[in-house]
Amino acid sequence: MTKHTDDDLVVGLDIGTSSVTAIVGEMLPDGQINVIGVGTSPARGMDKGGVNDLEAVTKSVQRAIDEAALMADCTISKVFLSISGQHITSRIEKGMGTISDEEVAQEDIERVIHTAKSIKIGDEERILHVIPQEFTIDYQAGIKNPVGLSGVRMEVSVHMISCHSDMARNIEKAVHRCNLEVGQVVYSGLAASEAVITDDEKELGVCVVDVGAGTMDVSIWTGGALRHTEVLAYAGNAVTSDIAFAFGTPLSDAEQIKVKFGCALSELVSKDDTVNVPSVGGRPSRSLQRQTLSEVIEPRYTELLGLINQTIESEQEKMRQAGVKHQLAAGIVLTGGAAQIQGLVECAERVFGNQVRVGRPIEVKGLTDYVKAPYMSTAIGLLHYARDNQFVEESDYTEPKSSSLSDMFGKVRKWIQKEF
């Protein structure tokens, strides 16, 4: 009998520039995720995180959802949806308030977080996440969990991630056209981080980079907290374009050549290795030295990694000046579809001057042969996010819009009721 997506089943939907991935996961008692359904389809109508053909995106989503539902033998009605693009912005905000009963309760935490996120933002913006970094009670700073502690005054520092409302609305439209409800929209860089790094790495300091076809999502963690997020609209497709133009081959063939034979460090390739390169216009294919192919790929990957390094160094300097732990002792974790190329770790370690690894989803069971690959990180991360935030209402992450006077008094009345 076909199951429905109830409380113990969660679906992650990652709509990328090159592919759409839907994953059905079952939440296990030990906290791990049992993957029971996977669906993928080539993405059409997406570019650098934005929709440029709504009908094409809808069809791509429907194919992935249908495949995942068939494999899991369930009916999918609700998804956790990823979002990326240069319209994603982040900022650090502070909130403060008094402790109502000399001992911190959950209501006190919610109140100071609400204060932190109650800033004025543009009408075109939507807040996606308000993530606490650390709390200060009176004169004690660096508190991670203040519940039960005594004090008079509490302050919180939060990492706030927002997106352009219309960009999110366009992606949601494609999902709604498939008769699906969006449980929450999640920044894809945050989702990827949740899938591929551990709490120890977050504590030591780590930078996670989700390298996709159209964007690179950068997430910097130190001291167990998310410190910076940024999206660079320059990624794996630039490498594919270089191959296509350098060797006169169609983009689709260039992508296959990159994936199968590409290497980000030419010195790792034997001079005897050759690659068959299709031509355009009915011309015969040609044989090409694989090292020559690598010599085209390596400079572009070095450039992409250099952009990431500039972002990291800039943010580390800001954190150092703010007195925040800025070292990345756990190094750099590269994940995503464009992070699967041979030689990337060696090339990246030269650029970053730090240890680098390729991140693959962790803490998953079930169809691991399908999902333990870097390009699955965001979709799996959506399941991790859903598991860890299953009791959080979407409204907790939504910025209050300008309201009428009566709405304002209504909010004040609720606050008074909470206080007394």
ROMIDO-64718 format. One line per 10 residues: their letters; for each residue x, y, z of N, C-alpha, C. Coordinates in steps of 0.2 Angstrom, whole numbers. Layout:
N
a = X Y Z X Y Z X Y Z  ... $
//
This chain:
420
mtkhtdddlv = 4 -6 0 0 0 0 4 6 0  3 11 -4 7 17 -4 6 21 2  12 23 5 12 27 11 12 35 9  10 39 14 10 46 13 16 49 17  18 55 15 23 58 18 20 61 25  21 57 30 18 59 37 24 61 41  23 61 48 28 64 52 35 61 52  36 55 50 42 51 50 45 51 43  42 54 38 45 55 31 46 62 30  52 64 27 54 70 25 56 70 18 $
vgldigtssv = 55 75 14 57 76 7 61 82 6  67 81 4 72 87 2 72 88 -6  71 94 -8 71 95 -15 76 101 -17  81 99 -20 86 103 -22 86 105 -30  84 111 -31 83 113 -38 90 117 -40  94 114 -44 100 117 -45 100 119 -53  106 122 -55 107 124 -62 107 119 -67  110 113 -65 111 108 -69 107 102 -68  104 101 -62 100 95 -60 95 97 -54  90 93 -54 85 93 -49 85 86 -45 $
taivgemlpd = 86 87 -38 86 81 -34 81 81 -29  77 75 -29 72 74 -23 74 68 -19  74 69 -13 76 63 -8 71 62 -3  68 56 -2 64 54 3 67 51 9  67 54 15 71 51 20 66 49 26  68 44 30 64 42 36 68 43 42  65 47 47 69 49 53 69 43 57  75 40 59 76 35 63 77 37 71  75 33 75 76 34 83 83 37 85  88 34 81 95 36 83 97 42 80 $
gqinvigvgt = 93 46 77 95 52 74 97 52 67  98 46 64 101 45 58 95 45 53  96 46 46 91 47 41 92 41 37  86 37 36 86 31 31 83 34 25  87 34 20 85 36 13 81 30 10  75 32 8 71 26 5 69 28 -3  70 34 -5 68 36 -12 72 42 -14  75 41 -20 79 46 -24 76 47 -31  76 53 -33 74 55 -39 78 61 -42  81 60 -48 85 66 -51 82 67 -58 $
spargmdkgg = 83 73 -61 82 74 -68 86 80 -70  88 81 -76 91 87 -78 87 93 -77  91 98 -75 87 104 -73 86 108 -80  81 111 -81 79 115 -87 76 122 -84  78 127 -87 75 134 -85 78 137 -79  84 134 -76 87 137 -70 94 140 -72  96 146 -69 102 149 -71 105 153 -65  110 150 -62 113 154 -56 108 155 -50  104 150 -49 100 150 -44 93 153 -45  92 156 -51 86 159 -53 82 156 -58 $
vndleavtks = 76 157 -58 71 154 -63 71 158 -69  72 155 -75 71 159 -82 66 156 -86  63 150 -84 58 147 -88 54 143 -83  49 146 -81 45 142 -75 42 136 -78  40 135 -84 37 129 -86 42 123 -86  48 125 -89 53 120 -89 55 118 -82  56 122 -77 58 121 -71 52 116 -68  46 118 -69 41 114 -66 41 106 -69  42 105 -75 43 99 -78 49 95 -75  54 98 -74 60 95 -71 59 93 -64 $
vqraideaal = 55 97 -60 54 96 -53 49 90 -53  44 90 -57 39 84 -57 42 77 -59  47 77 -63 51 71 -65 55 68 -59  58 73 -56 62 71 -50 57 68 -44  52 72 -43 47 70 -38 44 63 -39  42 62 -45 39 56 -47 43 50 -46  50 51 -48 54 46 -48 56 44 -40  56 49 -36 58 48 -29 52 45 -26  45 47 -27 39 44 -25 38 37 -27  40 35 -33 40 28 -35 44 24 -32 $
madctiskvf = 51 26 -31 56 22 -27 54 21 -20  51 26 -17 50 26 -10 43 23 -8  39 22 -14 32 19 -13 28 24 -8  28 30 -10 24 35 -5 21 40 -10  17 44 -7 14 50 -10 17 56 -7  21 60 -11 24 66 -9 19 72 -9  19 76 -3 14 81 -3 18 88 -1  24 87 3 27 92 6 34 91 5  38 97 4 45 96 3 49 102 7  55 101 8 60 106 11 64 108 5 $
lsisgqhits = 64 114 3 66 117 -3 73 121 -2  78 120 -6 84 124 -6 84 130 -11  88 135 -9 88 141 -13 95 143 -13  97 146 -19 104 149 -19 104 155 -24  109 158 -25 110 164 -30 113 170 -26  115 175 -30 118 181 -28 114 185 -24  107 184 -24 103 188 -20 103 186 -13  106 180 -11 106 178 -4 111 183 -1  109 186 5 113 190 9 113 188 16  118 190 20 119 188 27 121 194 31 $
riekgmgtis = 120 194 38 122 199 42 122 197 49  126 200 53 126 199 61 122 204 64  117 202 68 113 206 72 113 205 79  112 210 84 112 209 91 105 210 94  103 206 99 97 207 102 98 207 110  94 210 114 95 210 121 88 211 124  88 209 131 82 210 135 84 207 142  79 208 146 80 206 153 77 199 154  80 196 159 78 189 161 72 190 166  67 187 164 60 188 167 60 185 174 $
deevaqedie = 63 180 176 62 176 182 69 174 185  74 178 184 81 177 187 84 171 184  81 167 180 84 161 177 81 161 170  86 160 166 84 160 159 79 154 157  74 156 154 69 151 151 69 151 144  65 147 140 65 147 133 62 153 131  57 155 134 53 162 132 58 167 132  63 168 137 68 173 137 72 173 130  74 167 128 78 166 122 75 168 116  68 166 116 64 168 110 63 175 110 $
rvihtaksik = 63 179 115 62 186 115 68 190 113  74 188 115 80 191 113 81 190 106  80 184 103 81 182 96 76 186 92  70 187 95 65 191 91 67 198 91  70 201 96 73 208 96 78 208 91  82 203 90 88 203 85 86 204 78  80 200 77 78 199 70 73 205 68  71 209 73 66 214 72 69 220 69  74 220 64 77 226 61 73 227 55  74 233 52 71 235 46 74 232 40 $
igdeerilhv = 71 229 36 74 226 30 70 229 24  73 228 18 69 230 12 63 226 11  58 230 8 52 226 6 53 220 2  58 220 -2 59 215 -7 63 209 -4  65 210 3 69 204 6 64 200 10  66 193 11 63 189 15 68 185 19  67 185 26 72 182 30 71 174 30  76 171 29 76 163 28 78 160 35  83 163 38 86 160 44 88 165 49  87 164 56 90 168 61 93 163 66 $
ipqeftidyq = 100 162 65 104 157 69 108 160 74  106 158 81 110 161 86 117 159 86  122 163 87 129 162 88 131 160 95  130 165 99 132 165 106 128 170 110  127 168 117 123 173 121 128 176 126  126 182 129 130 185 135 125 186 140  126 184 146 122 185 152 126 190 157  124 196 158 127 201 162 134 201 159  139 199 163 146 200 161 149 193 158  145 188 158 148 182 155 146 181 148 $
agiknpvgls = 151 181 143 150 180 136 152 173 134  150 172 127 152 165 124 148 160 127  142 161 129 137 156 131 133 153 125  133 146 125 130 143 119 123 141 121  122 138 127 115 137 129 114 140 136  110 145 136 109 149 142 103 147 147  99 142 144 94 139 148 96 137 155  92 140 160 93 138 167 98 142 171  102 146 167 107 151 170 104 157 173  107 159 179 104 165 182 107 171 180 $
gvrmevsvhm = 104 177 180 106 183 178 100 188 177  102 194 175 97 200 175 96 202 168  102 202 164 101 204 157 104 200 152  101 198 146 104 193 141 104 197 135  110 195 131 111 198 124 112 192 120  110 192 113 112 187 109 115 190 102  119 186 99 122 188 93 119 182 88  116 185 82 113 180 78 116 181 71  116 176 67 118 176 60 111 176 56  110 181 52 103 181 49 105 181 41 $
ischsdmarn = 101 176 38 102 175 31 95 177 28  95 181 22 89 183 19 90 182 11  85 182 8 85 181 0 80 187 -3  80 187 -9 75 191 -13 69 188 -13  63 191 -11 57 188 -10 54 185 -17  55 189 -22 53 187 -29 57 181 -32  63 181 -30 67 175 -32 65 168 -29  63 169 -22 61 163 -19 54 161 -21  50 167 -22 43 165 -24 43 162 -31  47 163 -36 47 160 -42 49 153 -42 $
iekavhrcnl = 54 151 -37 55 144 -36 49 140 -33  46 144 -28 40 141 -25 35 139 -30  34 144 -35 29 143 -40 29 136 -43  36 135 -45 37 129 -49 35 123 -45  36 123 -38 35 118 -33 27 117 -33  24 123 -32 17 123 -31 13 120 -37  16 121 -43 13 119 -49 13 111 -49  17 108 -45 17 101 -45 13 98 -39  8 103 -37 4 101 -31 8 99 -25  13 103 -23 17 101 -17 17 108 -13 $
evgqvvysgl = 17 106 -6 18 111 -1 25 112 0  27 119 1 34 120 3 34 121 11  37 116 14 38 116 22 42 122 24  48 123 21 52 128 22 57 129 17  59 135 15 64 137 10 71 137 14  76 134 12 82 133 16 88 135 11  92 140 14 98 142 10 103 135 9  104 134 3 108 128 1 114 127 4  118 133 5 124 132 8 124 129 15  119 131 19 117 129 26 116 122 25 $
aaseavitdd = 111 120 21 110 113 20 116 108 19  120 111 14 126 107 12 130 106 18  131 111 22 135 111 28 133 106 33  126 105 34 123 101 39 124 93 36  125 92 30 126 86 27 133 83 28  138 88 28 145 85 26 150 87 32  148 91 37 153 92 42 151 90 49  155 89 54 154 87 60 154 93 65  151 92 71 151 97 76 158 99 78  163 94 78 170 96 80 173 101 75 $
ekelgvcvvd = 171 100 68 174 104 63 171 111 64  165 111 65 162 118 66 165 122 72  167 118 77 170 121 83 177 123 82  181 119 78 188 121 76 188 126 71  184 127 67 184 132 62 184 128 55  179 129 51 179 126 44 175 130 39  177 130 33 174 133 28 171 128 23  164 128 22 161 123 17 159 127 11  161 124 5 160 127 -1 156 122 -5  150 124 -7 146 119 -11 147 122 -18 $
vgagtmdvsi = 151 118 -22 153 120 -29 148 117 -34  143 121 -36 138 119 -41 140 120 -48  135 120 -53 136 122 -59 136 129 -60  131 133 -57 130 140 -58 132 144 -52  133 142 -46 135 145 -40 139 142 -36  143 145 -32 147 142 -26 144 145 -20  142 141 -15 139 143 -9 145 143 -3  147 148 0 152 148 5 149 149 12  151 145 16 149 145 23 154 144 28  156 149 32 161 149 37 159 148 44 $
wtggalrhte = 162 143 47 160 141 54 166 141 58  165 145 64 170 145 69 167 145 76  170 142 81 168 142 88 161 139 88  159 134 84 153 131 84 147 135 81  149 140 78 143 145 75 145 147 68  139 148 64 140 150 57 141 158 57  147 159 54 149 166 55 148 170 48  148 167 43 148 170 36 145 166 31  140 169 27 138 165 21 138 170 15  140 167 9 140 171 3 139 166 -3 $
vlayagnavt = 136 169 -8 135 165 -14 139 169 -20  143 165 -23 147 168 -29 144 165 -35  142 169 -40 138 167 -46 143 165 -51  148 161 -50 153 159 -55 155 152 -52  154 147 -56 156 140 -54 158 135 -59  155 129 -59 157 123 -63 156 125 -71  150 128 -72 149 129 -79 154 133 -83  158 137 -79 163 141 -82 169 136 -85  170 131 -81 175 126 -84 172 122 -90  166 121 -90 163 117 -96 163 122 -102 $
sdiafafgtp = 162 128 -101 162 133 -107 169 133 -109  174 133 -105 181 134 -107 183 128 -112  181 122 -110 182 116 -113 179 116 -120  172 118 -120 168 118 -126 172 123 -131  174 129 -129 177 134 -134 184 132 -136  188 129 -131 195 127 -133 195 122 -138  190 117 -138 191 111 -142 185 111 -147  181 116 -147 175 116 -152 171 110 -152  169 109 -146 164 103 -144 158 106 -141  152 103 -142 146 105 -139 146 105 -132 $
lsdaeqikvk = 142 110 -128 142 110 -121 141 104 -118  136 100 -120 134 94 -117 140 89 -117  143 89 -123 149 84 -123 155 87 -119  155 93 -118 161 96 -114 160 94 -107  153 94 -105 152 93 -98 154 85 -96  152 81 -101 154 74 -100 161 73 -100  165 76 -104 172 76 -105 175 78 -98  172 84 -95 175 86 -89 174 81 -83  168 78 -83 166 74 -78 171 67 -78  171 64 -84 174 58 -85 182 58 -85 $
fgcalselvs = 185 64 -88 192 64 -90 195 70 -87  192 74 -84 195 81 -82 199 80 -76  204 84 -75 208 84 -69 210 91 -68  210 93 -61 211 100 -59 219 102 -58  223 97 -59 230 98 -58 234 93 -64  236 97 -69 239 94 -75 245 89 -73  248 90 -68 254 86 -67 252 79 -65  246 78 -63 244 72 -60 242 67 -66  242 70 -72 239 66 -78 245 64 -82  244 57 -84 250 54 -89 249 57 -96 $
kddtvnvpsv = 255 58 -99 256 61 -105 253 56 -111  252 50 -109 250 45 -113 243 44 -114  239 47 -109 232 47 -109 229 51 -114  224 48 -118 220 52 -123 213 52 -122  210 57 -125 202 58 -124 199 59 -131  194 56 -132 190 57 -139 185 63 -138  186 68 -142 182 74 -142 178 75 -148  171 74 -147 166 75 -152 167 83 -155  165 83 -161 165 90 -165 158 92 -166  158 98 -169 151 101 -170 150 101 -178 $
ggrpsrslqr = 144 101 -180 143 102 -187 144 96 -191  144 90 -188 145 84 -192 152 82 -193  156 86 -190 164 85 -192 166 79 -188  171 75 -190 173 69 -186 176 71 -179  175 66 -174 178 68 -168 186 67 -168  189 70 -163 196 70 -163 199 67 -157  205 65 -157 209 62 -151 213 68 -148  213 68 -142 216 74 -138 220 71 -132  226 74 -131 229 72 -125 226 74 -119  225 70 -114 221 71 -108 225 77 -104 $
qtlseviepr = 231 77 -105 235 82 -101 233 89 -104  232 89 -111 230 96 -114 224 98 -111  219 93 -110 212 95 -107 213 98 -100  218 95 -96 219 97 -89 222 104 -89  226 105 -94 229 112 -95 224 118 -96  218 116 -99 213 121 -99 209 121 -93  208 115 -90 204 115 -84 207 118 -78  214 117 -77 217 119 -71 217 127 -69  218 131 -74 218 138 -73 211 141 -71  206 138 -74 199 140 -72 197 138 -64 $
ytellglinq = 199 132 -63 198 129 -56 202 133 -51  208 135 -53 213 139 -49 210 146 -48  207 149 -53 203 155 -52 197 155 -48  193 150 -49 187 149 -44 189 148 -37  194 144 -36 197 143 -29 200 149 -26  203 153 -30 206 160 -28 200 165 -26  195 165 -29 189 169 -27 186 167 -20  186 160 -19 184 158 -13 189 160 -7  195 159 -9 201 161 -4 200 169 -2  199 173 -7 198 180 -6 193 181 -1 $
tieseqekmr = 187 178 -2 181 179 2 183 176 9  187 171 10 189 168 17 193 173 20  198 175 17 203 180 20 200 186 22  195 189 18 192 195 19 188 194 26  184 189 26 180 188 32 184 186 38  190 182 37 194 181 43 197 187 46  198 192 42 201 198 44 195 202 48  189 202 46 184 205 49 182 202 56  183 195 56 182 192 62 187 193 67  193 194 65 199 195 69 198 202 73 $
qagvkhqlaa = 196 207 69 195 214 71 189 214 76  184 209 75 179 209 80 180 205 86  186 202 86 188 198 92 184 191 92  183 189 86 179 182 85 184 177 83  184 171 85 188 166 83 188 165 75  194 166 72 194 166 65 198 161 61  202 157 65 206 152 62 201 146 59  203 143 54 200 137 51 204 131 52  205 129 58 209 123 60 207 117 56  200 116 55 198 110 51 198 111 44 $
givltggaaq = 201 116 41 202 117 34 196 119 30  196 117 24 191 118 19 188 112 17  181 112 16 177 106 14 174 108 7  176 105 2 173 106 -5 167 101 -6  161 103 -8 156 98 -10 152 100 -16  147 97 -18 144 99 -24 146 95 -30  142 96 -35 144 92 -42 150 94 -45  152 100 -44 159 102 -48 165 101 -43  164 98 -37 169 96 -33 171 89 -34  169 85 -39 170 78 -40 176 77 -44 $
iqglvecaer = 179 82 -47 184 81 -52 191 79 -49  194 75 -52 201 73 -50 206 78 -49  210 78 -44 215 83 -43 213 89 -39  206 89 -38 204 96 -35 207 97 -28  208 92 -24 210 93 -17 217 95 -17  222 92 -22 228 95 -22 229 102 -25  225 103 -30 225 110 -32 222 115 -27  217 113 -23 214 118 -18 219 119 -12  223 114 -11 228 114 -5 233 119 -7  235 120 -13 240 125 -15 237 132 -15 $
vfgnqvrvgr = 231 132 -17 228 139 -17 226 141 -9  223 137 -5 221 139 1 227 139 7  232 135 5 237 134 10 235 131 17  230 127 16 226 123 21 224 116 19  222 112 24 220 106 22 213 106 19  212 102 14 206 102 10 203 94 10  197 94 10 194 87 8 188 88 4  186 83 1 179 83 -3 174 80 2  169 84 3 163 82 8 158 78 4  156 72 8 151 68 6 146 67 12 $
pievkgltdy = 140 66 10 135 66 16 136 61 21  135 63 27 136 58 33 130 57 36  130 52 41 124 50 45 118 49 41  119 45 36 113 42 32 114 35 31  108 32 31 107 25 29 103 23 24  102 17 22 97 16 17 100 16 10  98 20 5 101 19 -2 107 23 -2  112 21 2 119 25 2 122 25 -5  121 20 -9 125 20 -15 122 25 -20  116 28 -19 113 33 -23 115 40 -20 $
vkapymstai = 116 41 -13 117 47 -10 123 49 -7  128 45 -7 134 46 -3 139 49 -9  137 54 -12 141 58 -17 141 65 -16  146 69 -18 146 76 -16 140 80 -19  138 78 -25 132 82 -28 125 81 -25  125 76 -20 119 75 -16 119 78 -9  124 82 -8 125 85 -1 119 90 1  117 94 -4 112 99 -2 105 95 -1  104 91 -5 97 87 -4 97 83 2  103 80 4 103 76 10 103 81 16 $
gllhyardnq = 106 87 15 107 92 20 100 95 22  95 95 17 89 97 18 85 92 23  87 86 23 84 81 27 86 82 34  93 83 35 96 85 41 93 91 44  92 96 40 89 102 43 82 101 45  78 97 41 71 96 43 71 92 50  76 87 51 76 83 57 77 88 63  82 92 62 84 96 68 80 102 69  75 104 64 71 109 65 64 107 65  62 101 66 55 99 65 50 102 69 $
fveesdytep = 52 105 75 47 109 79 47 116 78  51 119 74 52 126 72 47 128 67  42 132 68 38 135 63 41 139 58  39 139 52 42 143 47 41 151 49  36 153 53 35 160 55 41 162 59  44 157 62 50 160 67 56 163 63  56 161 56 61 164 52 59 169 47  52 171 48 50 176 43 50 183 46  53 188 43 53 195 46 46 198 46  44 201 51 37 204 52 37 210 47 $
kssslsdmfg = 32 210 43 32 216 38 29 222 42  29 228 39 26 234 42 18 232 43  16 234 50 9 232 52 5 238 54  -1 237 54 -5 243 56 -5 244 64  -8 249 66 -7 251 73 -11 245 77  -16 243 75 -20 238 79 -16 231 79  -12 230 74 -8 224 74 -2 225 79  0 231 80 5 232 84 3 232 92  -3 234 93 -6 233 100 -7 226 101  -9 222 96 -10 215 97 -4 212 99 $
kvrkwiqkef = 2 213 96 8 210 98 10 212 105  9 219 107 11 221 114 6 217 119  0 216 117 -4 212 122 -2 205 123  0 202 117 3 195 118 9 195 122  14 200 121 20 201 125 18 201 133  13 205 134 11 206 141 8 200 144  5 196 140 2 190 142 8 185 144  13 185 140 18 181 141 22 183 147  23 189 149 27 192 154 23 190 161  16 190 161 13 189 167 8 183 167 $
//
